[in-house]
Amino acid sequence: MINQPIKNILFICAQNRIRSYTAEKMFTDSNFYQVRSRGVASDAKVLLSENDLDWADIVFVMEKNHRNRMIKRFREKARNKRIICLYIEDIYEPMEETLIAELRFKLSPYLEIPKHDD
């Protein structure tokens, strides 16, 4: 297997408490990716910054609204970023199995999904 460079993956939702947080935790032990999660709401657990966008190779947002808010606030930084919307609704609890299953399904065309022994 050819060694691939590690990619920096940024997950974004509104408050960085459920969806993006869960996605980040799924990839914590990955050998292929460095991961961060951020929020675009003013009360986010960790608020998205320009530095996060500079760092990221690929940005995954949970809803179009998150992409729009990010672009409105950081238009220049977001201009040349690969931004992928996963269309995952805010209906889950942190680390909920159905959320993890949906993240696995929707991220699988883009990322190598870590296998976890449950």
Protein Blocks (a to p, Z undefined) as FASTA:
>chain_A
ZZddddddddddfkopmmmmmmmmmmmmpckbccddddfbfkbfbacdfklmmmpmbdcd
fbfklmmmmmmmmmmlmmmpccddehiacfbcehiaklmmmmmmmmmmmpccddddZZ
